[in-house]
Amino acid sequence: MRHIFIINPVAGKGRSQSEIASNINSLLQNKEIQYEIYYTRYKGDAKSFVDSKCTDKSPVVFYACGGDGTLHEVINAAVSYSHASVGVIPCGSGNDFVKNFNNHYLFGDIAAQVSGETVKLDMIKAQNEYSVSVCNIGFDADAAFNMHKFKKIPFITGSGCYILSVLYCLLKKLGKKLKVVLDDDYTFEGTFLLGVAANGHSYGGGYKCAPKALINDGVIDVCFVNKMSRFKILGLIGSYKNGTHLENEKLKDYITYKKCKTVKIISQESINLCVDGENYVFEEIDFEIVPESLNFRLPKGVTVQGSKPQKAQ
Ligand SMILES: Nc1ncnc2c1ncn2[C@@H]1O[C@H](COP(=O)(O)OP(=O)(O)OP(=O)(O)O)[C@@H](O)[C@H]1O
């Protein structure tokens, strides 16, 4: 097995990448383990790198060392190769995907990683992109899209930019008119503040939007929140963050939560869509669950939350 570590030097502001690289070298140097460290040079670089490494048909694990965006790039490249599996060493800002596992601190343990096993996990196919975590539209996706407007302001950090962008979007018109079709046979429509099609349960640095989602249950969890007043949003955001919004009496008339295999979202205007935190624009979006489509490297001692993972063939 080849172990290839793909490090995004800008993820999480580059705080822990050099420590990860030195841990990899001190553990694996002079051992009979074939390994390599690669630093991405630009957004999208991981894809061509994975392609180049997969011309060799021997089994390989690509460890995405970064946040969910780096993982998203690596899975979308590796999904084309049956001899490739994907792991993650979290060093991004949010790292929401690893929250779907028990003992997730072990993702940072190189020894646990190289002695791990490959398991099958689900992914969502959103148009031609694979998502391992959460696809979201609405107010918070718009905030992610508008962050660039604040990045040029001196002395503002990444989270400062996001807060400014959230305030900017709060002042603009809220609510998107959408029609949502689940499994081709259940339709709901209205004006929504936000909506998610989720494989994992969390996004946005810890918002537990789909508290019932499991990454190997063969279904998509859908959660749509109707438009509400700005005042009400401020009072209820905490409940959405900690995943208690499904039990919150004050929210019960505002939320549609379902499990399904396909989702179609139809809008009159173009919609900003975040797929694992990466930005796309669509008018009509189709999602489908692709069960057991990801060969995932599970570090030793880590288990998938909720149900027992199957071993890959
Ligand atoms: N060398 C690079 N220079 C600039 N951008 C890069 C480079 N390598 C990868 N990227 C891009 O950096 C972006 C951010 O990466 P990532 O999402 O992993 O980190 P993060 O935003 O800190 O973490 P999280 O998504 O968990 O909050 C991704 O869109 C990725 O494609």
The ligand as a MOL file (V3000), in Angstrom:
LIG
                    3D

  0  0  0     0  0            999 V3000
M  V30 BEGIN CTAB
M  V30 COUNTS 31 33 0 0 0
M  V30 BEGIN ATOM
M  V30 1 N -2.0660 25.7240 -2.3520 0
M  V30 2 C -3.2800 26.2450 -2.3120 0
M  V30 3 N -3.4620 27.5820 -2.4030 0
M  V30 4 C -4.6920 28.1360 -2.3220 0
M  V30 5 N -5.8300 27.4300 -2.1390 0
M  V30 6 C -5.7140 26.0800 -2.0500 0
M  V30 7 C -4.4450 25.4220 -2.1450 0
M  V30 8 N -4.6410 24.0890 -2.0170 0
M  V30 9 C -5.9850 23.9180 -1.8620 0
M  V30 10 N -6.6350 25.0960 -1.8670 0
M  V30 11 C -8.0630 25.4010 -1.6440 0
M  V30 12 O -8.1650 25.9460 -0.3310 0
M  V30 13 C -9.5390 25.9570 0.0220 0
M  V30 14 C -9.7210 25.8480 1.5120 0
M  V30 15 O -9.3130 24.5880 1.9370 0
M  V30 16 P -10.0710 23.7990 3.0950 0
M  V30 17 O -11.5480 23.9100 2.9250 0
M  V30 18 O -9.4750 22.4550 3.1560 0
M  V30 19 O -9.6210 24.6020 4.3940 0
M  V30 20 P -10.4870 25.4460 5.4210 0
M  V30 21 O -11.4400 26.3370 4.6780 0
M  V30 22 O -9.5200 26.0800 6.3640 0
M  V30 23 O -11.2540 24.2920 6.2250 0
M  V30 24 P -12.8310 23.9200 6.3800 0
M  V30 25 O -13.4120 23.7690 4.9860 0
M  V30 26 O -12.8630 22.6130 7.1210 0
M  V30 27 O -13.4440 25.0460 7.1480 0
M  V30 28 C -10.1750 24.8400 -0.7980 0
M  V30 29 O -11.0810 25.4310 -1.7110 0
M  V30 30 C -9.0070 24.2290 -1.5430 0
M  V30 31 O -9.3850 23.7970 -2.8400 0
M  V30 END ATOM
M  V30 BEGIN BOND
M  V30 1 1 1 2
M  V30 2 1 2 3
M  V30 3 2 2 7
M  V30 4 2 3 4
M  V30 5 1 4 5
M  V30 6 2 5 6
M  V30 7 1 6 7
M  V30 8 1 6 10
M  V30 9 1 7 8
M  V30 10 2 8 9
M  V30 11 1 9 10
M  V30 12 1 10 11
M  V30 13 1 11 12
M  V30 14 1 11 30
M  V30 15 1 12 13
M  V30 16 1 13 14
M  V30 17 1 13 28
M  V30 18 1 14 15
M  V30 19 1 15 16
M  V30 20 2 16 17
M  V30 21 1 16 18
M  V30 22 1 16 19
M  V30 23 1 19 20
M  V30 24 2 20 21
M  V30 25 1 20 22
M  V30 26 1 20 23
M  V30 27 1 23 24
M  V30 28 2 24 25
M  V30 29 1 24 26
M  V30 30 1 24 27
M  V30 31 1 28 29
M  V30 32 1 28 30
M  V30 33 1 30 31
M  V30 END BOND
M  V30 END CTAB
M  END
